[in-house]
Amino acid sequence: MAANNPYAQYQQNAILNAKPEQLVTLLYNGAVKYTKQADMALEKKDLQAAHNAMVQVQDIITYLQATLNMDYEVSEQLDSLYEYVYNQLLQANLKKDPAILAQVLKIIEELRDTWTEALTKQAGGVQAGVGEADGGTNAG
């Protein structure tokens, strides 16, 4: 069915052709999207949709945590933060609490924005001959 949907095909190609650091951005964007979907579902009292969206965010956070490269000092801090976000998602899902979900969304958006800013600065440094991209997903 995705073959008949040009947008789905475009998304799939974007993922398959993305550099590792771009995949992290896509994952953060997905986490933001599903967190917002969960919040909207809670507002509509659609508990199953809220649950499904929160599980999607949990899966993304689990993947980000599992792919951390612990050779970097920041990875330990991210590991703890991902663990906290995951546990908050569990609580939000169990309690169906939009306030907890709002806190989670804020953290994920800050992570995404920080990651995007770091990529922008790194790209500027590469263009100026200052350094090269690591090429790994392991900083996020």
C-alpha positions as a LaTeX table, in Angstrom:
\begin{tabular}{lrrr}
\hline
Residue & $x$ (\AA) & $y$ (\AA) & $z$ (\AA) \\
\hline
Met1 & 0.00 & 0.00 & 0.00 \\
Ala2 & 2.94 & 2.35 & 0.66 \\
Ala3 & 3.92 & 2.00 & $-3.00$ \\
Asn4 & 0.66 & 3.71 & $-3.98$ \\
Asn5 & 1.19 & 6.55 & $-1.52$ \\
Pro6 & 3.83 & 8.98 & $-2.83$ \\
Tyr7 & 4.25 & 10.66 & 0.56 \\
Ala8 & 4.88 & 7.34 & 2.32 \\
Gln9 & 7.34 & 6.38 & $-0.39$ \\
Tyr10 & 9.10 & 9.75 & $-0.01$ \\
Gln11 & 9.33 & 9.25 & 3.77 \\
Gln12 & 10.72 & 5.76 & 3.36 \\
Asn13 & 13.34 & 7.01 & 0.88 \\
Ala14 & 14.28 & 9.85 & 3.23 \\
Ile15 & 14.91 & 7.35 & 6.02 \\
Leu16 & 16.80 & 4.88 & 3.85 \\
Asn17 & 19.04 & 7.60 & 2.38 \\
Ala18 & 19.59 & 9.61 & 5.56 \\
Lys19 & 22.98 & 9.97 & 7.18 \\
Pro20 & 23.18 & 8.57 & 10.72 \\
Glu21 & 23.05 & 12.02 & 12.32 \\
Gln22 & 19.96 & 12.82 & 10.23 \\
Leu23 & 18.31 & 9.64 & 11.51 \\
Val24 & 18.64 & 10.94 & 15.06 \\
Thr25 & 16.83 & 14.11 & 13.99 \\
Leu26 & 14.09 & 12.00 & 12.37 \\
Leu27 & 13.76 & 9.96 & 15.57 \\
Tyr28 & 13.46 & 13.07 & 17.73 \\
Asn29 & 10.88 & 14.49 & 15.31 \\
Gly30 & 8.95 & 11.23 & 15.50 \\
Ala31 & 9.04 & 11.30 & 19.29 \\
Val32 & 7.68 & 14.86 & 19.29 \\
Lys33 & 4.97 & 13.91 & 16.79 \\
Tyr34 & 3.79 & 10.86 & 18.75 \\
Thr35 & 3.92 & 12.72 & 22.07 \\
Lys36 & 1.64 & 15.38 & 20.61 \\
Gln37 & $-0.64$ & 12.69 & 19.20 \\
Ala38 & $-0.85$ & 11.09 & 22.65 \\
Asp39 & $-1.74$ & 14.43 & 24.19 \\
Met40 & $-4.48$ & 15.06 & 21.62 \\
Ala41 & $-5.83$ & 11.54 & 22.16 \\
Leu42 & $-5.96$ & 12.14 & 25.92 \\
Glu43 & $-7.91$ & 15.36 & 25.32 \\
Lys44 & $-10.39$ & 13.38 & 23.22 \\
Lys45 & $-10.53$ & 10.63 & 25.87 \\
Asp46 & $-9.30$ & 8.13 & 23.27 \\
Leu47 & $-7.26$ & 6.08 & 25.72 \\
Gln48 & $-6.25$ & 3.39 & 23.24 \\
Ala49 & $-4.86$ & 5.92 & 20.76 \\
Ala50 & $-3.05$ & 7.71 & 23.61 \\
His51 & $-1.56$ & 4.41 & 24.75 \\
Asn52 & $-0.45$ & 3.49 & 21.22 \\
Ala53 & 1.21 & 6.87 & 20.67 \\
Met54 & 3.03 & 6.73 & 24.01 \\
Val55 & 4.29 & 3.24 & 23.22 \\
Gln56 & 5.68 & 4.63 & 19.94 \\
Val57 & 7.57 & 7.31 & 21.89 \\
Gln58 & 8.83 & 4.69 & 24.35 \\
Asp59 & 10.14 & 2.62 & 21.43 \\
Ile60 & 11.95 & 5.64 & 19.98 \\
Ile61 & 13.51 & 6.53 & 23.34 \\
Thr62 & 14.56 & 2.90 & 23.85 \\
Tyr63 & 16.23 & 2.89 & 20.42 \\
Leu64 & 18.03 & 6.18 & 21.08 \\
Gln65 & 19.25 & 4.84 & 24.41 \\
Ala66 & 20.37 & 1.51 & 22.94 \\
Thr67 & 22.42 & 3.20 & 20.22 \\
Leu68 & 24.37 & 5.53 & 22.49 \\
Asn69 & 28.13 & 5.34 & 22.06 \\
Met70 & 29.34 & 5.25 & 25.64 \\
Asp71 & 32.83 & 6.35 & 24.55 \\
Tyr72 & 31.56 & 9.93 & 24.86 \\
Glu73 & 31.08 & 11.57 & 28.25 \\
Val74 & 27.77 & 13.12 & 27.19 \\
Ser75 & 26.39 & 9.65 & 26.48 \\
Glu76 & 26.19 & 8.84 & 30.20 \\
Gln77 & 24.11 & 11.96 & 30.77 \\
Leu78 & 21.90 & 11.16 & 27.79 \\
Asp79 & 21.48 & 7.61 & 29.03 \\
Ser80 & 20.17 & 8.90 & 32.37 \\
Leu81 & 17.92 & 11.42 & 30.64 \\
Tyr82 & 16.51 & 8.79 & 28.28 \\
Glu83 & 15.85 & 6.52 & 31.27 \\
Tyr84 & 14.02 & 9.37 & 33.02 \\
Val85 & 11.95 & 10.18 & 29.92 \\
Tyr86 & 11.07 & 6.51 & 29.46 \\
Asn87 & 9.94 & 6.21 & 33.09 \\
Gln88 & 7.91 & 9.41 & 32.80 \\
Leu89 & 6.23 & 8.01 & 29.68 \\
Leu90 & 5.33 & 4.88 & 31.64 \\
Gln91 & 3.78 & 7.01 & 34.37 \\
Ala92 & 1.95 & 9.22 & 31.87 \\
Asn93 & 0.57 & 6.12 & 30.19 \\
Leu94 & $-0.47$ & 4.41 & 33.42 \\
Lys95 & $-2.08$ & 7.53 & 34.87 \\
Lys96 & $-3.20$ & 9.00 & 31.53 \\
Asp97 & $-1.72$ & 12.25 & 32.83 \\
Pro98 & $-1.33$ & 15.08 & 30.30 \\
Ala99 & 0.84 & 17.08 & 32.73 \\
Ile100 & 3.51 & 14.37 & 32.75 \\
Leu101 & 3.23 & 14.12 & 28.98 \\
Ala102 & 3.77 & 17.88 & 28.68 \\
Gln103 & 7.00 & 17.56 & 30.69 \\
Val104 & 8.15 & 14.73 & 28.43 \\
Leu105 & 7.38 & 16.77 & 25.33 \\
Lys106 & 9.41 & 19.70 & 26.62 \\
Ile107 & 12.44 & 17.47 & 27.25 \\
Ile108 & 12.21 & 15.77 & 23.85 \\
Glu109 & 11.84 & 19.11 & 22.06 \\
Glu110 & 14.88 & 20.47 & 23.91 \\
Leu111 & 16.89 & 17.38 & 22.98 \\
Arg112 & 15.85 & 17.71 & 19.33 \\
Asp113 & 16.62 & 21.43 & 19.21 \\
Thr114 & 20.01 & 20.95 & 20.87 \\
Trp115 & 20.85 & 18.12 & 18.45 \\
Thr116 & 19.81 & 20.22 & 15.46 \\
Glu117 & 21.86 & 23.17 & 16.70 \\
Ala118 & 24.90 & 20.93 & 17.21 \\
Leu119 & 24.55 & 19.58 & 13.66 \\
Thr120 & 24.29 & 23.10 & 12.28 \\
Lys121 & 27.42 & 24.19 & 14.17 \\
Gln122 & 29.25 & 21.03 & 13.10 \\
Ala123 & 28.31 & 21.62 & 9.46 \\
Gly124 & 29.62 & 25.17 & 9.73 \\
Gly125 & 32.88 & 23.87 & 11.21 \\
Val126 & 33.27 & 21.31 & 8.42 \\
Gln127 & 32.66 & 23.95 & 5.78 \\
Ala128 & 35.23 & 26.21 & 7.42 \\
Gly129 & 37.73 & 23.36 & 7.57 \\
Val130 & 37.58 & 23.14 & 11.35 \\
Gly131 & 36.54 & 19.49 & 11.64 \\
Glu132 & 34.66 & 16.58 & 10.16 \\
Ala133 & 31.36 & 15.01 & 11.06 \\
Asp134 & 31.60 & 11.97 & 13.28 \\
Gly135 & 29.06 & 10.25 & 11.06 \\
Gly136 & 27.61 & 8.22 & 13.93 \\
Thr137 & 24.24 & 8.34 & 15.58 \\
Asn138 & 25.97 & 7.78 & 18.83 \\
Ala139 & 26.03 & 11.33 & 20.14 \\
Gly140 & 22.25 & 11.50 & 20.41 \\
\hline
\end{tabular}
